[in-house]
Structure formats: C-alpha cells, structure tokens
Amino acid sequence: MIQAIGRAAAGTGFTFLMTTLGAAMVFCFAGEPTPRFQRTLLGFAAGVMTAASVWSLLLPAIEQAPAYGLPGWLPAAGGMLLGVVFLAALDALLPHLRAGRSTASEGWRQSTLLMTAITLHNVPEGMAVGLAFALAAQGEGMAGAAALALGIGIQNFPEGAAVALPLRQSGRSRGRAFLGGVLSGGVEPVFGVLAVLVAAGVTPLMPWFLSFAAGAMLYVVVEELVPQAHSRAGTCGFVIGFLVMMVLDVALG
C-alpha cells in the first residue's frame, strides 16, 4: 500500500507540475492584454475546455460504463446533466455570496465558475492516475501508468493556461492569476492518493465523475466564455484551443 501511495503521489505530482507550468504563461505577457487578445484568450480557454470535455471525460465515461453493467449513454448523460445543474446552482448562488461587494463582482463570478469547472475536471484525472499506479504496484502495468501520467500531464499544460490567462484578463494580478491556475491542479495529487486508499469503492463511480466534470465545464463554456469571446479573434482562439487539446488527447490518450 505504501508503495502504491508513493507512486500515485509521484505520478499526480508530475501532472500537477505541468498545470503549474501552464499557469506560469501569465508571466510571459507584458502589460494589460488588448480587448482583441482578451477575446482570443477566452476563445482559447473555451476550445480547450470543450475538447477536454469530449475526449478526456465523456468518451472515457462511455467506454468504461459497460464494465460496470451500465449502458454507455447512462452515466455520460446523467453525469453531464448533474454537472450542469451543479454549476447552474453555483452560478445562482454566487451573487448572494458576493452581496455588498459590488467591486469587480462580475469578474469574481466568472473566475469562480471557471476555476470550479477546471478543478472538477482535474479530480477524475487525478483519480485515474492514482488508480493506474495502484494497479501497477501490484506487479504489472507500470509502463501504462507512466504513459497515462505523461499524457495527462502534457494535456494539463494548456489547461493551466486556460485558467490563468482568463483570470489575468479579468483584472487579476499576474500572481493571483498564476495562483488560481496552480490551485485548479492541486486537487490531482490529493484525489490520486485518496483513490488508492479507497480504490474498490471508487472505480464503479468513475464514469459518473468524468461526465459530471464534463457537464460543469460545458456550462462555463456556453454561459460565460463563448458569449464574451464572440468575435473573429475569439473564434480563432476557440479553434486553436480545441485543436491543441484534441490533438493532445488523441495522440497521448
């Protein structure tokens, strides 16, 4: 067990590091971004999140469901709807939490939704890496677990940027935008180790966790990012983000 926990911590530590490196992209841009570049960044984040929702979350949920005696569409559809409802409820609650603090309240709301969606997406990814290393510690599959950690880690680089860069364009300082991106990936080591400790009870729920995260991400894309990115620059950003994430998911998945 100790060996499995150590390997899971190392694997998810690498994926967390890649998220951190992606978030560090906020330090690569001098000055305040122009409105055109802001829309490009929002479009890029929307493209990354849309592609990740499909290839990293919904398709794996559909593929895993039959192993637990479920039709592929059930956890994908049910979990996605639960994710949408959860984010919609959070969206409705945020103005009440922010009551009496009008300064930059809209930017705070969008930032909270964006970080929540990406963080939820990182939870099942961390669990998947942790479970893969737990199985590898039993004597087989180490190469597969390492490949999974490498693939998710590389995918996490644009995801870290997809959190930090919109936070920066919404008025956050570089340090706070970077910290937001880092925190969104911090759940991976935590849930990777927890998944090892409770592996038997967690694995049947993985299709639901994956699709729940997909629904949360798609809600933020449609409700927040796409409307604000709506422009030719935003469309180009969306296409670039979608292509980058799709290629990474398919090539490394």
Beta strands, then each sheet from edge to edge (+ up, - down):
end
